[in-house]
Amino acid sequence: MADIFWWIVIGFVAGAVGKLIMPGKDPGGCVVTILIGIAGALLTGYVGQIIGFYEPGEDTGFIGATLGAVILLMLYRVMLKLRSN
């Protein structure tokens, strides 16, 4: 349970950093970006454990969480563009 809490905290910060890396107008603004960051951190942590990058109980890593946030934010923007066409 502590792992999930840590991923959420890291994801919150990573979402904010992801917004700084990828500025622009997003529907939902910073709140959605931070939620995407949390999802990216959770996904990065989960996949990292499956692949073997992390063991249960280890920290996910801020860089991985930020990368996950940026990737999900890019996918979010692509999906919104496809939906609006």
C-alpha positions as a Markdown table, in Angstrom:
| # | Residue | x | y | z |
|---|---|---|---|---|
| 1 | Met | 0.0 | 0.0 | 0.0 |
| 2 | Ala | 2.9 | 2.3 | 0.7 |
| 3 | Asp | 4.1 | 1.8 | -2.9 |
| 4 | Ile | 0.9 | 3.0 | -4.4 |
| 5 | Phe | 0.9 | 6.1 | -2.1 |
| 6 | Trp | 4.5 | 6.8 | -3.2 |
| 7 | Trp | 3.6 | 6.4 | -6.9 |
| 8 | Ile | 0.7 | 8.9 | -6.4 |
| 9 | Val | 2.9 | 11.5 | -4.7 |
| 10 | Ile | 5.6 | 11.1 | -7.4 |
| 11 | Gly | 2.9 | 11.1 | -10.1 |
| 12 | Phe | 1.5 | 14.4 | -8.7 |
| 13 | Val | 4.9 | 16.0 | -9.1 |
| 14 | Ala | 5.6 | 14.3 | -12.4 |
| 15 | Gly | 2.3 | 15.5 | -13.8 |
| 16 | Ala | 3.3 | 19.1 | -12.9 |
| 17 | Val | 6.7 | 18.6 | -14.5 |
| 18 | Gly | 5.1 | 17.0 | -17.5 |
| 19 | Lys | 3.0 | 20.1 | -17.9 |
| 20 | Leu | 6.1 | 22.2 | -17.8 |
| 21 | Ile | 7.8 | 20.0 | -20.4 |
| 22 | Met | 4.7 | 20.0 | -22.7 |
| 23 | Pro | 3.1 | 23.4 | -22.3 |
| 24 | Gly | -0.1 | 24.2 | -24.1 |
| 25 | Lys | -3.9 | 24.2 | -23.7 |
| 26 | Asp | -5.3 | 20.9 | -22.6 |
| 27 | Pro | -9.0 | 20.4 | -21.7 |
| 28 | Gly | -9.1 | 20.2 | -18.0 |
| 29 | Gly | -5.9 | 22.2 | -17.5 |
| 30 | Cys | -3.5 | 21.4 | -14.7 |
| 31 | Val | -5.9 | 19.1 | -12.9 |
| 32 | Val | -6.2 | 16.7 | -15.8 |
| 33 | Thr | -2.4 | 16.8 | -16.4 |
| 34 | Ile | -1.7 | 16.0 | -12.8 |
| 35 | Leu | -4.1 | 13.1 | -12.9 |
| 36 | Ile | -2.4 | 11.9 | -16.1 |
| 37 | Gly | 0.9 | 12.2 | -14.2 |
| 38 | Ile | -0.4 | 10.0 | -11.4 |
| 39 | Ala | -1.7 | 7.5 | -13.9 |
| 40 | Gly | 1.7 | 7.6 | -15.7 |
| 41 | Ala | 3.6 | 7.0 | -12.4 |
| 42 | Leu | 1.3 | 4.1 | -11.4 |
| 43 | Leu | 1.7 | 2.6 | -14.9 |
| 44 | Thr | 5.4 | 3.0 | -14.9 |
| 45 | Gly | 5.7 | 1.5 | -11.5 |
| 46 | Tyr | 3.5 | -1.5 | -12.3 |
| 47 | Val | 5.2 | -2.2 | -15.7 |
| 48 | Gly | 8.6 | -1.6 | -14.2 |
| 49 | Gln | 7.9 | -4.3 | -11.6 |
| 50 | Ile | 6.6 | -6.7 | -14.3 |
| 51 | Ile | 9.7 | -6.2 | -16.5 |
| 52 | Gly | 12.0 | -6.4 | -13.5 |
| 53 | Phe | 13.3 | -2.8 | -13.3 |
| 54 | Tyr | 11.9 | -2.5 | -9.8 |
| 55 | Glu | 11.3 | -4.9 | -7.0 |
| 56 | Pro | 8.2 | -4.6 | -4.8 |
| 57 | Gly | 9.0 | -2.1 | -2.1 |
| 58 | Glu | 11.5 | -0.1 | -4.2 |
| 59 | Asp | 10.8 | 3.5 | -5.3 |
| 60 | Thr | 9.5 | 3.9 | -8.8 |
| 61 | Gly | 11.9 | 6.7 | -9.7 |
| 62 | Phe | 11.1 | 10.3 | -10.6 |
| 63 | Ile | 12.5 | 10.1 | -14.1 |
| 64 | Gly | 10.4 | 7.1 | -15.0 |
| 65 | Ala | 7.2 | 8.6 | -13.5 |
| 66 | Thr | 7.9 | 11.9 | -15.4 |
| 67 | Leu | 8.5 | 9.9 | -18.6 |
| 68 | Gly | 5.2 | 8.0 | -18.1 |
| 69 | Ala | 3.4 | 11.3 | -17.5 |
| 70 | Val | 4.8 | 12.9 | -20.7 |
| 71 | Ile | 3.9 | 9.8 | -22.8 |
| 72 | Leu | 0.4 | 9.6 | -21.5 |
| 73 | Leu | 0.0 | 13.4 | -22.0 |
| 74 | Met | 1.1 | 13.0 | -25.6 |
| 75 | Leu | -1.3 | 10.1 | -26.1 |
| 76 | Tyr | -4.1 | 12.2 | -24.5 |
| 77 | Arg | -3.4 | 15.1 | -26.9 |
| 78 | Val | -3.3 | 12.7 | -30.0 |
| 79 | Met | -6.6 | 11.1 | -29.0 |
| 80 | Leu | -8.3 | 14.5 | -28.5 |
| 81 | Lys | -7.1 | 15.6 | -32.0 |
| 82 | Leu | -8.4 | 12.4 | -33.6 |
| 83 | Arg | -11.7 | 12.8 | -31.8 |
| 84 | Ser | -12.1 | 16.4 | -32.9 |
| 85 | Asn | -11.6 | 15.5 | -36.6 |
